[in-house]
Amino acid sequence: MSVSCDRVTTTASRDDDSGISPVPADHVPTDHVPMSHPCGRLLAVELDALADAIDRLAGASPQATADPESLLALERQLARLDAVVARAVAAFDASRAWAPDGARTAVSWLATRGRLARHDAKRQLRLGRAARHLPEFAQAWTSGDISGAHVDVVAPLLRDATHDALSRDEHMLAVQSRSLSHTAFVRATAYWAQLADPDGTEERAEERRARRDVQLSESFGGTWLGRLTLDPISGSIVAAELGRLEQVLFEADWADARQRLGREPRTDDLSRTGGQRRADALVEMATRSRTMPSDGRRPAPLFSVLVGYETLRGRVSELASGTVLAPGSLARWIDRADIERAVFAPGRRVEVSVRARLFTGATRRAIELRDRACTHPCCEQPAPSCEVDHVVPFASGGETTQENGRLLCGFHNRLRNDRPPPAAAAT
């Protein structure tokens, strides 16, 4: 059933803290139509039909839609419905239909009458407003090609400094959002923002670093509670060491459980949870810091940054994890930096002995810099959590070269022993 209704324009609320300011009333097209209106009655029929369809899906066995094709279809329709709801919330806000109930804002109305968490209501309103200014993304969202998470990446770019550039490049960014993974799209958009507003990028990076904060306080019964906020570089330093120590503790727990049980353990057989190991790793970090000589040599590298040849003039600057950095963020670290050059070109590959059993040294490092993460198409584990695997197994004559190496996380490296390696990872 197709429904077409005239639009009613009214004033939007301005104190809802949704993150995007509403457009003046004479520029805000809304789709608020009361149910007493003929179009409203038609929409009510559509909503009833939707409810009936959801009832049928909910009444079916979960296994009926547990196959890959059905699950992707459900995700696609969920994204489309999310877009419809966000658009409706923005129109509801603009119509002020929440005011007669005495609500202060549309967000307050949704939080009380709809029993939504306030952050969910704010997100719906923020994305609904943003979609009005992003027609290419709105179309991709309502068609189910992307999700609201993609719109959330672009919404902060609706500011004066990038308005003209975004109007020019929205189609290009929308095309990228349809083809890239969400992680890759976040990275691509961050680079676009650096090019579109280089000064603003540096300012926001400094503001983000200025928000760094650590709170640790003793609570009732001697329990300690804490909160941590770090900028990307500082966070990567802390996370890398915390993760390294946690892995050491995990391997110790695994070995202990194997010896105790006489078999390969499961995660729930281990003596500590992941959270407990991270807590113990944090204590171990403090213990080692306390026992380290004040003039001791710091380990290197603390973190890895990938930069292009013309980073100081261009805009290729990111942590090895993929987090895009403002080049100015590196200034305070540059006097302590080790410069490492990796060239990936025919005839100029970084290699070690072709008969070496393990990937080590420059060859391993080159593969880590090239792949960045597990190469299995359904995995995004970062390089520090991965192993370098032979595409053609060493036992079958595979050489220990960069061309025959790839990153695989431990799970997918073990999985390849049970089934052929994924085609995407072997290319």
Buried (B, 14 or more C-beta within 10 A) or exposed (E): EEEEBEEBBBBBBEEBEBBBEBBEEEEBEBBBBEEEBEBBEBBEEEEEEEEEEEEEBEEEEEEEEEEEEEEEEEEBBEBBBBBBBBBBBBBBBBBBBBEEEEBEBBBBBBBBEEEBEBEEBBBBBBBBBBBBBBEBBBBBBBEBBBBBBBBBBBBBBBEEBBEEBBEEBBEEBBEBBEEBEBEBBBBBBBBBBBEBBBEBBBBBBEEBBEEEEEEEEEEEEEEEEEEEEBBBBBBBBBBBBBBEBBBEBBEBBBEBBEEEEEEEBEEEBBEBEEEBBBBBBBEBBEEEEEEEEEEEEEEEBBBBBBBEEEBEEBBBBBBBBBBBBBBBBBEEEEEEEEEEEBEEEEEEBBBBEEEBEEBEEBBBBBBBBBBBBBBBEEBBBBBBBBBBBBBEEBEEEBBBBBEBBBBBBEEBBEBBEEEEBBEEBEE
